[in-house]
Amino acid sequence: MTYKYDVSILMPAIRTHMWKPMYDSILDSCKRYNFELVLISPFDLPEELKQFNNIKLIKDFGCPSRCAQLGIQHCEGELLYHCVDDAIFLQDAIDLSIDLYKQVCTRKDIINMRYKEGGNFSGHTWDMNFWYAHYHQELRQKGIPSNFKISLHHLMSLEYFKELGGWDCRFEYINHSLHDLMFRVQEDGGVLHESTVDVTNCNHFIGRTVDHAAIHDAQTYFDAPKFFEIYGNKEHAAKERIRIELDNWKQQPDYWERRFKGTKPTQYEELLKINY
C-alpha cells in the first residue's frame, strides 16, 4: 500500500493559541520523515497556519473521543501518532521514535511516545514503572493483567488501528479509550515499547481549572464507572472485545453538551467563559 505520509499526527484540539508553536516544534522533531497534522476542532484554523498544506482541520463539536475517531478517516499516514494540542515536541524525538518503530515493531506493536507533563511545562521524565498499568491505583483491576502497559500517546500502524476498530467512543474523553485500546492490543499479541526519549513536553491544568472542567467531569463521573464495569470483574476483560466497530463514533452526539452548554463558541477565548 502506498501512503502519502510517513506519519499522521492526530489530536482533538481547542487551544488555537498553541497550534503554531506546536506545529513549529513538530518541524524540529520530525525532520527525516514526512508528516501531516490532523486537528479536529470546533474552531477554524488560524490564518498563520493556512499556508501549510500538511495541516488538516476537521470541524466538529463532539466529545474528544468522537473527534479523535472521526479524524481517523482523514489520516493518510502509514503510522498514526495520537497526541494533544498543549504539547511541545522535542528536538528529533519523532524521528528517533519512528526509527525505533522500524527497528523493533511488528504491525501489532506500539511505540509508547513518552511525555513530560506539568503546569507551565514544568514536568519531569516519568519513572519507567509509570508506564505499567498497575503503577496506577485505578488500573489495578481484575481484568487488567499486572504485566500490561499503558500508552497515552501512541505510535502505531494506522491500518492495524483500523482493524481493531480504534478507540471506544462510549468514553467521552479519550483517556479511558486509550487504556482500553492498549489492553486490546496486548490481548491481541501486540507489544508496547517505550520511546528512547521523551517526545513531548505538555502543559497541565489541574482538576476543573482553566479549560479542563468538562474533561475532569467526563472522565471522573461518566467514563470511569463504565471502564470499571468492563475491567473490574472478569480476568483478561479485553480479550472478548479486541475488535470493535471503527465507526462507533457515529453513535455519539455531534454536540458535546458537557463542554459547550448550549453555545457554539467560535474562539477559544469564548469557550473559557462557559462555566469556568
N, C-alpha and C positions, 0 to 999 in steps of 0.2 A: 504494500500500500504506500502511496506517495502522500506525504504530509507537507503542508505549506510552511509550518514552523516546527522547530525542534521542541518547543515547549509553549503551552498555553498557561499563562499566569492568570488565575481566575479569582475574583473576590466580589461578594456583595459589598456595596460601597455607598457611604453617605458623606464622608468627610472631604468635600471637594477642595478645601484649602490644603489638604495633604497630598493631592494627587500629583501635582507637578514635582515636588521634591521626591516623592516616592518613585515616580517614573524615572527621574534623573538617576536615582540610586540603582534602579534596575540596570541602566546602561553601564554602570560601573561594576555591577555584579555579574552580568551576563554579556561578555564581550565576544566569546568564541562560538556561541550558539545563537540562533535567531529565535526571537520570541514574539508573542503577542500578549497584550494586556487586555483582559476581558472584564469589564466592570458592569455590574448590574445595580442600577440605582434609580431612585425616583427623580434625581436631579440631572440636568443637562451637563454635557462635557464642557469644562471651562474653555474659553477661547484659546488660551495658551497651549492647549493640548490638541486642538483640532488639526494642527499641521502634521501630526504623526499618523501614518497610515497603518500602524500596527496596534492601534488602540481601538477597541470596540466598546460601545456603550449601549446596553440594553435597558430600556426604561421599564421599571416595574415597582409597584407599591406593596408587593407581597412581603411575607416574613423572610428572614435571611436564608433559611434552608430552601424555601421555594425559589428565591432569587438565584442562589448558587446552582441548583439543579436546572433551572431554566437556562442559565448561561452555558451549560454544557453543550447544548445543541448548536451553539455558535463557535465552539472551540475547533481549531484546525491544526493543533499541535500533535506530535507523536506522544509527548508526555503532558500530563496535567499536573500543575502545581497550584494547590489551593493555598491562599494566604489572606491577609487582612489589610485594610486600607489605612491603618495607622502604623504601618511598618516602614522602616528604612532598611533597604537591602545592603548588605555589607560587601566590601570590595572582593570581587572574584568568587564569591561564595556560591552563586548559582552555577557558574562554570565548574567549580570543583565538585559540586553535588551531582551534576549531570555526568561528569567524568566517572564518579563513583557508581552511579546507576549503571552505566555501560559496562563497568568492570565486574560488578558483583550481582546484578539483579537478573532474575528471570522475569517473564512477563507478569508473574503474580506478585513480585516483590516490590517493596516500598522503600524509598529513602525518606526517613523522618527528618524534615528540614528544621533542625533545632533553632530555637529563637531565644532571645532575651526579652524580658518584659518588665516594665516598671514605670511609675509616674514620671513624666517628662523624660522618658527614655533612659531611666536610671537602672534598668535591670541588669542582672548578672547572669553568667552562664550557669544553667541548672546542673546540679549533680546528675550523673548519668542514670542513677536509680530513679530519677523523676519520670523517666520515660517508660517505666513499668507500671502497669495498671494498679497493682496492689500497693504501690507507694502512696496512693491517694485513698483516703478512708472511704469515700463514696463509691469507689470502684472495687472494693473488697466484697464482691457479690458472689453468690454461689455459682452463677452462670458464667463467671469470668475466670478462666484459669490463671493461676499465680504467675505463670511464665509469659502471659500475654503482655504485649507492649501497646503504647498509645502513640499517636502522631496527630497533632492538631493542624500542622501544616505539612502536607504530604506531597511527594513527587512520585507519580506512578504512571503506568501505561493508560492512556485515555481509552483505548479500546477495552482493556480489562475492566476499567471503571464502569464503562457502559454495560459490559457483560454481567457485572454484579448488580447493576441497577442503581449504582451510585448511592447517594445519601437518602435516608428515610425522612421524608418531609413531614411526617406526623409530629416530629420535634420542630418547634417554631424556630429556635435558634440552632445554629449548626454544631454547637459543642457536642451534644449527645449524639447527633447524627455522625459526627466524625469518629467518636469512640465506637459506635455501632459498626461503621464501615470497616474500621481497622480490625475489630474482632471477627467480622465475617471473612475478611481477607485471610486472617490467620487460621480460621477453621477450614478455609479452602486450600491451605498449604502454603500460603504466602509468608514471607519473612520480612520483618521490618529491620532495616539497617539505619543506624544513626549517621547523619551527615558528619563529616570530619571537622567541620567548623560551625559556629553559629551563622545562620544565613541572614537573619533579620534582627533588628532591634526595634521592639514595639512599645508604643505608649500604652498606658493602662489607666482606666478610670475605675475607681472602687465603688462597689455597691450600686446605688442609684444616682451617682453624681454625673454631671455634665450631660452626655447623650446616652448614658448607659442604663437608665431606668427600665426601659422596655426589655432590654437584653437580660438584665438581672431578674426581673419578674418572670419572664418567659422560661428561662432555664431553671429557676428555683422552684416555682409553683406549678408550672404546667409540664415542662419536659421531664424533669427529674422523676416525678411519680410514674410516668409512662415507661421511662427507662428502667426503673427498679421493678416494675411489673414484668418486664421481659427478662431481665437478668438476675432477679433476686431469688428465684426458687429452683430453677432447673439447671443442672450442670451442662456446660457447653451449649448455652442457650442459642448462640448464633448459628449453630450447626443446622438448625431446622429452617433458617431464613437467610442462607448465604446469598441467594439471588432474589432480588425484589424487582418490581416494575420500574423501569427507567423513567417513565412519565408520571410517576406518583406525585410529582409537584402539581399536576393538574387537579388533584383532589383538594388542594389548599386554596383558600380565598386569594383573590388577586389584590386584596387590600388588607393591610395589617392594622387592624383597629387598635391593638395594644400600643403600637408606635405612633400612629398618625391621628387617632382620636377624632375622626370625622373631618379632618382637614386634608388638604393636598398642598403642602408647602412646596415652593419652587426653589428654595435655597436652604442650605444647611443652617444658617442663622435663624431662619423662621422655625425650623424644626426644634431648636433649642428652647423656644418659648412655649412649647407644648408640654405643660406639666413637668418641667424640670426645674 
